[in-house]
Amino acid sequence: MEVFLSDLRGQLTERTFRPQPVRERMIPKPGSKKRRRLGIPTVRDRVVQAALKLMLEPIFEADFCPCSYGFRPNRRAQDAIAEIHYLGSRSYEWVLEADIEACFDSIDHTALLNRVRRRVTDKRILSLVKAFLKAGILTELGQEEETPSGTPQGGILSPLLANIALSVLDEHFARRWQETMSTAMRRRTRRRKGLGTWRLVRYADDFVVMVAGTRENAEGLRAEVAQVLAPMGLRLSAEKTRVVHLDEGFDFLGFTIRRRRKRGTGQRHVYTYPSKKALRALKTKMRRLTTRSSAAPPWLVLHRLNAVLRGWANYFRHGVSKRTFSYLDSFAWRRVTRWLRKRHNGLSWHAFSRRFLRNWDIVVGHVTLFMPSRTPVTRYRYRGGRIPTPWTEKTLTAV
């Protein structure tokens, strides 16, 4: 390891380091039959990318707007959902649900490097960033291809570079907010004139614009967003970009967000709960783990199943998820019960219960099937612009 790092340090010092083409892997796109490209860099390139990220991230984090949450320190998907819930509860009821077509593959290199140069003047750093962008791709067929645009997903540096490119959208909406909507008086004046007000919530390349106004106000933002993204080589997907009302509901980051009447009252509230698409994907994964052709020992299958269920429950525990968790309890219990009985040549119910059940919990060896309903459901508080970074004064003082 020391020899490897010493050799790498020497190449960087002498400016002879050249990144290798990333290895292409086509993986299924969630919720679609399409496949997307994943670029896997070499270990040597990953080390250099990690070092570059350590230098660049604090610089750009100082400029990033609080409306973006993806691939940023101390921020998570639940923060984006909490902001949408906060805005939806305050008359922001029209939603521009946008989708950028092949975002990571379409970012214009020249425009991206120009944004990096605004904050970084060291030519060695800039040359390394450019070298990684132009490194090329080694396809699954073993052919080398150039990368005239984009930053392939899979690298350590790619999410940061994508955020730098997409921050042009954050800055545009932040500037519009400060110029025309920053005070309650300005917002009331705009609404009286029928102009509306809006806020952007972005998680990596997924974003929504929450609009307080009319459908026409939300529709008008579609062209504005497209115009802002065009210089970066990005364009909106005509099929997936749409305007919806909060009462209709929409899916974002695995959650369904919808305003509906509270049971037993006439009041309407915004609810966030696991989407049907996310639930279907989980059930498909559970079925694949418990196929009859699985050669893995039962305790190992149960261990893998528990990891999937526990991770899913922890992600959705900040939504209205109790009923979904109870349904998953039943589905998982019945699925594993049938699988174990078939695995053991049609084991009778009496023999099965004596061998695998402990107070109706399925136990194989020392592994107990995880029940999602036992995960406490709690509300995730909206933090807004109060989210600290590892480089803020309070965080550094605490360390």
DAJOVEN-V566149 format. One record per helix or strand of 2 or more residues. SS is the DSSP state (A for helix, B for strand). FROM is the first residue (numbers start at 1). TO is the last residue. If there is no record, write none. Layout:
ss=(SS,SS)
from=(FROM,FROM)
to=(TO,TO)
This chain:
ss=(A,B,B,A,A,B,A,A,A,B,B,A,A,B,B,A,B,B,B,B,A,A,A,A,B,B,B,A,A,A)
from=(2,22,35,43,77,94,103,109,123,137,144,158,184,197,206,215,242,250,255,268,276,298,322,349,357,361,367,372,384,393)
to=(14,28,40,61,88,100,106,117,133,138,145,181,192,203,212,230,245,252,261,274,289,316,343,356,358,364,368,374,386,398)
